Amino acid sequence: MKKKKVAIVLSLEPRDGGGYQYALLMAECIKKMAKSCFELIAICTNRFWWKWCKENHVKYVRTDWIGYTAKEIEKNIRYPVYSRLYNMYMTEVGMLIRKENIDVIVLTGQLMYTPNLDVKMIAPVFDLMHRYEPSFPEVKKGCQERDLLFRCQAKYVDYILADSELGKRQFCESYLRKNREMPYVISLPFVVPGHISKVEEEYIDVPDKYVFYPAQFWKHKNHINLIKAIQILKDRIDDIHLVLVGSEKNCYREVKRYIQSHCLENKITTLGFVSNENMVYLYRHAAGMVMPTYFGPTNIPPLEAMALGCPVAVSNKYAMPEQVGKAGLLFNPDSPEEIASCIKKIWTDEKLRVKMIEQGYKRVQMWGQREFEKKIFSVIKKSLNR
């Protein structure tokens, strides 16, 4: 009997941070399943994924995913029959689906347009912060476009993968009419990316003791309040030091200006984008990882930190307390004083650090890659059989 065919869409790049790590995790899990269950083909939009496919012996095609303007998306929502005919017969992706007889498409990025196609679709939803935190410029500007994209998902996607029970509830209350069964929204929590345990750490020049924040320099990542916390602590802890990593874009210049204008250059190191090997080193040797982000529901860095023996302190918003449980300290991200208090505890209380590290190891073992794989396999199997 001929195997059914699953396509995975791979578009995010390493500099996209957590989104790329999620895509990599998804690709590794589905590749493992494909050996015995179905035939896999990757739709790749950049050289990072071409290389990954070659190294992992995955069949792939180089093509861009379908992209439309807001007006075109509205038209596709309003006229589903037209949308299906056009997308299946007039786009490269549609032609590929027909040529390869693809049965299911798995998207790995949440802001990917999901048109009406003659194929089952599975798509992740990391957050709906354009509805819950609309004041931030990175979502305010594209709020209407995001809303249209998620309306499309609610209309044409068969399974939505939310990052938490809270994320699931938010999608349902935002985009599904009462008593509507489709799409099926599944809670699929983030897990520790596979490379974390495989990659050998590589030394990078940082102080002997520091707290660490790995995040892109978006406004919602809240770097300024974290820096204010360091400013509070510099007179209380002589050797306090913060290390920041993230691509040098978005609000990076604003953050650098704030550091310089408050004479904190000797207390804060910004490293820009670093390799996976450097990231593992930074987690393992940090006094703690501090994440004051406003966005959730959950995030990947706390999981990476706990898996590598790094205590965590995170915002008390959305599902972040649920994610770290008793293994992490919580603070109000609007309060530099609360952030400073958590940093001080991690910095000065070695017994607390040891306890947090032990609880962190236990926390990440509660939901691992095997459980993630099982749930993904179950969703794909249901899609193939529907």
N, C-alpha and C positions, 0 to 999 in steps of 0.2 A: 504493500500500500504506500502510495506516495505521501511523503511528509508534507505537512502544511508549512507555510512560510511566514516568518515574523521579520519585520523590518524595524530597526532602531535608528532614530534620527539623532545624530551627534553633531552639535554645532558650537557649543561653548568652548572657550579656550582656557588654558591654565590661569591666565590673568583675571578670569572671571570669578576666581575664588571658590566659595562654597558651592556655587551652581555647577562649576566644572567638576568638583569632587563628587557631587551627587551623580552627575552624568557618568563619571568613571565607575562609580560603584554599581550603577544600574547596568552599564555595559559589561562589566566583569561577571555579574550575576547571571545575566541573560546568556552570555557566551557559554557559561558552564552548563546551563540547562539545555542549550541547543544541541549538544552532542548526541543526546538520545531522544529528544522530544519533538524537535522541529528544525527546519532549516532556517538559518539566520543570514540576513543581509543588512549591511549598515548603509545608511544614507548620510554621507559625510560632507560637511561644508568647508573644512579647512585641513591644513597639512598635519595638524596635531593628531587628528583622528585617522588620516590616511596612514600615518606611521603606526598608530596603535593597531589598526586592522591588519597591517602587514605582519607586525610582530606576533599577533595573536591568531593569524591564519583565518581571519574573518573576511568573507566576501564583501566587497563594498563598491559603491558608486559615488562619483564626485558630482554633486549637484546641489544647488541652493534649495531650501525649503520654500514653500509658497508664501509670498508676502503681498499684502494688500493695504491700501489706504483705508482710513476710517469709513469713508463713504462706500467703498467697495465691500468692506466687511458688513456694513449695515444692509447692503443689497443682498449679500449672501445669506444673511439671517432671515431677511424678509421673503426671499424666493428660494426655498430649499431645493426644488426640482432643478431650477436654472443653475444653482450653485453646484449640485452634483454633476450635471452634464458638463458644465464648463470646466470644473476642476479635474474631472476624469479624462476629458478628451482634448483639452486645450492647454494643459500645463505639463511640464516635464515630470513632475511627481506623479500625476495621474497616468501618464504614459508608462512610467516605470512600474506602477502598481499593476497595470494590465499586462505588460510584457513579462514581469516576473511572477505573476499570479500571487501577489502578496495578500495574506489573509488578515493580518493584524499589524498595526503600526504603533510602536511605543515611542512617545516623545520624551525627551529628557530635560527640556527647559520649559519653565512655566509660561514665559511670554512668547510662545510660538503660536501663530495663528492655526486654528484647527478647522479647516473648511469641511463642507459636506462631501465626503468621499465614499465610494462604494467599498468600504473596508472598515473593520473594527478599529477603534482607536483607544489608547490608554495615555493619559497625560497627568503630570504632577502639578500640584498647586502648593507652592512653598508658603505664600502669604497673600493676604488680601488687604495689605496695608493702605492701598489707595482708598479703601473705604473706611478703615479704622484709624489711620494716621495721615489724613489727606493734606495736612499743613506742610509736610516736608517737600522741598522743591523737586526732589528726584521722582516723586510720585504725583505731585500736584500738576506738573506740566503735562504728563501723559495719562492723567486720570481717566479721561473719556476713552482713550484708546485701550487702556487696560480693561475698562469695564466692558467694552465691546468684545475683547478677546475672551473674557471669562463667560460672557453671554453665549458666545460661539461654543465654548467648551460644554456649557450646560445643555446646549441644543444638539451637538453632534458627537461628543465624546462618550464612549461606552462605560469607561471606568476612570474616575478621578482619584488620584493618590494624594491624600492630604498628609501633612507631617505630624498630626496629632489629633486627638479627639476634638480639641478646641478648633483646630483648623477645619476639620470636617463639619462641625456645627456652623462655623462662619460661612463656609461655601454654601451649605444648604439654606441658611437664612438669607444669604445675599442673592442667590441665583436660581434656586429651585422653587417652583410653585408648590403649595401645600399638596400633599398626597401624590406628587409626581415621582415616579420610580426611576427615571433616567436623568442623568447618568447615575450609576452606582458610585457612591463616594466611600472610599476605603481609607481607614486610618493606617498609615504606613510610616512609623517614626523613623527619623534619620538614625543611621548606625555609624560606628567608627569606620571610616574609609579603609579599604584593605591595605593601601600602601603604608599606612601608619605603622603596622606591625612588621612590614617587609623591608622598609627602607632603613639603611644604616645612617645613623646621625653623622653630620659633617660639621666640624667646628666653624663658628663664625665669631668674629671679634666683637664681644659685648662684655660689659662689666661682670664680675664674678657673681654678683647678686642683683636681681632685677625682677620687676613684674612685667608681664607680657600681654600685649593686645594685638592679635592678628585680625585685621579687618580692612576692607576697602575704605577709602576716605570719603564716604558718603556722609551727608549731614546727619542722617538718622543713626549713624554709628556712634555719634555722641563723643567724639574725641575731646572736644573742648572741656566738657565737665570732668573727664578723666584727668586732663592736664591740670585743671583747677584743683583737683584732689591732690595731685603731686605737689602743687604750689603750697597747699595747706601743710603737707607733710614735710616739706624740705627743712623747716625750722624745728621739727620734732624728731626726725630721723636723718642723721647726717649723710648716710650713704644711700638714701632712697634713689631708685632709678627705674625708669620706664622705658621699655623697648616697644616700638611700633613697627609693624610691617604691613605692606599693602602697596598696590600699584600707585605710582606718583601721578594721579589724576583726580578728577572730581574736586573735592575740597582740600586736597593735599597742600596747596599753597597757602590757603587760609590757616590751616593747622600750623604750618611752619612759621608763618608770620606771628601767630599767637605765641608760640614757643620763644621766638626771638625777642618779641616786644616785652616779654615778662622775664627775660634773662634766665631761661630754663635750659639752655643748650647743654649744660653740663649735667643735667638731671634726666634728659630725655634723648633717646637715640631713635632716629627714623632710618630704617634700612631699605625701604622700597620693597619691590617684589623679590622674594627669595625662593630658593629651590626647596623641594620636599625634604631633602636631606638636612638643610639648614633649619627648616621648620621643626623637624623632629628634635634637633639639638636644642632649639630655643624652648620648646615645651619641657623637655627633660631637665633642663638646668635652671628653669625659672623658679622663683619663690612662689609664684602663682600666676594664673591667667585671669585677667579682669575684663569683663565684657559688659560695658554700660549701654549697649544698643537699645533703641526704642522699639525695634521691629522684632517680631516673632512670626508665628507662635513659638517656634524653637529654632536652634541654630546648630551648626556642625562643630565649631571650635570647642565648646564645652566638652563634647564627647571625645574629641581628639586629646584634649588636655587630660581628662580623667584616665583615658587609656594609657597615657604615657607618664602617669604618676605626678601630674601637676595639679595642685589644688585650684579650685575655681570659685570666683565670685561673679555673680551675674545680676542683671536687672530683675526686678520682681514683677515683670509685666508678662501678660499673656500666658503661654504654657512653659515659660522658661523655669519657673520654680518646680513644675511637674517633671521637667526633663532632668534636672540635677538632683532632685530630692534632698535628702539629708547630707549628701556629699558636698553641697555648695553653700556659700554664703550669699545672701540676697540683700539688695539695696535699692533705694529709689533712684532711678537714673537722673532725676532732676536735682539731686542733692549731692554736690561735691563733698560735703561733710560725711554723708553716709558712705560714699565710695571710699573716702580716705580712711574711715573707721574700719572697713573691711580689709583694705590693703594693710593697715597697721596690724590687725590681728594675724594675717597670714605672714607678715614680715617678722613679727616679734615672738609669736607663740609657736614654738617648734612642736610641742605636744599636739596642738590643734592641727598643724600641718600633717603630721604623721597620721592622725585620725582621719582627716579629709582625704588623704591619698588612699588609705585602705577602703574607705567608703566609696571613693571614686571608682576603684577597680571593681568593686561589687556592683556598682550602679551600671557600668557599661556592659557587664556580663549578663544583666537581666534581659537585654535585647540586643542580640548580636547579628552578624551577617547571615548565619544559618537561618534564623527566623525571618530575616528580610528576604532571603532567597525563596523560602517556602511560600511566603505571602505573594511575592511577585509571580512565582510559578503558578500558584493557584489562580491569580487574576488572568494571566495569559491563557491558561488552560480553559478557564470559563469563557474567555473571549473566543478562542478557537472553536469551542463546542456550541456556541450560541447560534 
